[in-house]
Amino acid sequence: MIAGIAEWILSLSGGWALAVVFLGPALEASVFLGIVFPGEIAVILGGVLAYNGRVGLGSVVVAAVLGAIVGDTVGYWVGREWGQQILRWIGRHLPFLKHRVDEDIERARRFIRKRGGAAVLVGRFAAALRATVPGLAGMSDLHYPTFLVYNAVGGLIWGASFVLLGYFAGAAWQRAASDASKIGLAVLALIVLGLIGSRIVRNIRDRGERVPDRLARIRPIAWFRELHPPTAAWLARRVDTSSPAGFLLSLAVALGALTAWLFGAMIQDIAAHEEAALFDPRVLRFVVDHRTGWLSTAAKTTALLGSSVIVIPLVAAAAAVAWRRDMGGSAGIVGLAAIAASAIARGLQPLVAHPPPPPADRLVSVARFSFPSLHTAQAAAGWGAIALLVVLGGSRVRVPVAIVAVVVAVTVAAADVYLGAAWRTDAIGGLALGGTCLCASATIVCLMRARAASPT
């Protein structure tokens, strides 16, 4: 069925095409059409139509964004007026929910009230939640101006991203749609696992227990402990939130391995001229064709946030403050992440020998080689180091600071691509290198703290 609808959409042009791009996300949350035909398909196909010249790219983006915002707004008011009655009717017809439907509804309402606009923003990018979170927000009496702000931000990012995905994918839109669907399911799975994990940890803390002790009482885990005591003990230490060598160390190692793998994958694609590298010219062509004066000025200013002149002094100042607050050698180790990222990037550029974009497409002067992007690597490691120092210091603003660090690093990467200073793969490689250096420093700090806590 979806294939037939997609073929019909691709035959449209002009106003009819824009109407479909608008209605896809608009009907997704307002009448739960997303359960049958995800609105993201219509938006991706709108990007394909723009690629084929049947409709303007800017018009498709506007239609998709407005459809997302309007649809979620309708879903909000439907949920506010009739959401509880609808969920009760559905729940009472499902065997595993009918005996506790009111309890589950109240739990969902409490969650939305607690998370507020963040739940609306994250729900926009998760499969299934996109069609249900607006109604739950209305049913939970979430303040409408708050809902509107997060709904507009999520709709703007989501709509523009999926239109551009279809535009860049072109004839290969089916693979892009499949990848987008998998990412949506992955986000949903992470949300569910996160909720389950936070619930378990909260219950454990309320009872004054350690996480490994509580997990050890779960029957399958207890059975595994009896069969493999040494392995079970090692795994228990990996999830212990009270130990520096526990959960934080495991997280740093896992993220470091992931970023290192991504960095290696970029090098592989560049060396073999495969997949990611082949996609670079299309991205650059799109960027060059859509440059504007004010945006070019903003990109040049943003790129400075990844320069050594700004990053190194900021990291040094943050490390000095952390040192004075009794963080000791941890401050120096974290601060070295930015220097390491810069040194490695400079050393690898002549080895990989990936030439930058053509001179005609550049707005700034660049080095002889561009992989990995030096500015991006320094931004990722430097601003990440500042955020890590704040997190390790236990500050109350650690979450906002971490978010700012991620936004700055990604924005610098986008600015480098926009200015023609780096290819897309160069920017991704810079982010991956910076992340790897940051995770390596976090790993060393965790090991140092673990050794200080238990010298034996």
Buried (B, 14 or more C-beta within 10 A) or exposed (E): EEEEBBEEBBEBEEEEBBBBBBBBBBBBBBBBBBEEBBBBBBBBBBBBBBBEEBBEBEBBBBBBBBBBBBBBBBBBBBBBEBBBEBBBEEBEEEEEBEEEBEEEBEEBBEEBBEBBBEBBBBBBBBBBBBBBBBBBBBBBEBEBEEBBBBBBBBBBBBBBBBBBBBBBBBEEBBEBBEEBBEEBEEBBEEBEEEEEEEEBBEEBEEEEBBBBEBBBEEEEBEEBBEEEEEEBEEBBBBBBEEBBBBBBBBBBBEBBEBBBEBBEBBBEBBEEEEEBBEBBBBBBEBBBEEBEEEEBEBBBEBBBBBBBEBBBEBBEEBBEBBBEEEBBEBBBBBBBBBBBBBEBBBEBBEEBEBEBBEEEBBBEEBEEBBBBBBBBBBBBBBBBBBBBBBBBBEEEEBEEBBEBBBEBBBBBBBBBBBBBBBBBBBBBBBBBBBBBBBBBBBBBBBBBBBEEEEEE
